[in-house]
């Protein structure tokens, strides 16, 4: 099988369900179909968020319906090769009544060994007598950078590679290597006005993301009633909605470390070591509504499977941007940097409702030039 690219010669970008699609080898083994996103056209590895999210989706194939991923930690062992399939081998750790656990090991070229491994925990929906979270009005806190750009699509697309060298030197010389990531629209806010007077630890980066394409319904019946405990069943595809958030969680994450330390060209080596995502909410707050069939002038269009269908707005969905896109936002910062490593931390929010849906932690290798001190 030939690895499918994530965009066509007409610059149409694959929707998320096709980006993360798996071929089943046996009950516990799966293989990717689409090649992983490569920030510079295949010259320096692949996007870690692809193998991270797809490993979770592979694990979800082996759990009963009714379970939704709520926690995943992955370790990056080798860099990805963009023209090779990923092979996912899932192992059952435990099946409990409310929780079940899977481990996944991933390889591309068998002789090279495993290149990624992770542990995923799934749980059933359950009620709670309390809902406690930090209350943050993102539009007010970040008014300086959001004013005049209330629509997330008005912000520029997240760069293929967020190093200063790539943006200011490499990309102007190789404009063909700016390629939109598959599966999602991801936009990056310019945080200069917010960050300029703040220390490295207090600086922030906002990245907005929304679905490309559409995903299967996550519950039966759908839409779910207010009380999910009343006979509602989570489909296995509910995990696809969670995986879309996982896919966004690793986008250009470690580049925040040198950027916020005002040393954007001082680093000599960067690589993810481990990445963790903890979901705090159930499926109602993770649902990715279908993308409206409207080509936005600021974005490469999505490749719809049936191109003959007319473009139209979503019906019955009155939130999101003026086109009807549902947006989430990742609020990221550096919490520690020393000893050849940096820690990237983020909170992921529903941009409409202010619900804190997930927290992420990424431990990364980052080495600076000999005369650079953290």
Beta strands, then each sheet from edge to edge (+ up, - down):
strand 1: 13-14
strand 2: 22-26
strand 3: 29-32
strand 4: 68-76
strand 5: 87-95
strand 6: 99-107
strand 7: 114-123
strand 8: 156-157
strand 9: 184-188
strand 10: 205-211
strand 11: 219-220
strand 12: 233-234
strand 13: 267-279
strand 14: 302-303
strand 15: 328-338
strand 16: 341-350
strand 17: 356-368
sheet 1: 1+ 14+
sheet 2: 2+ 3- 5+ 6- 7+ 4- 13+ 17- 16+ 15- 10+ 9- 8+
sheet 3: 11+ 12-
end
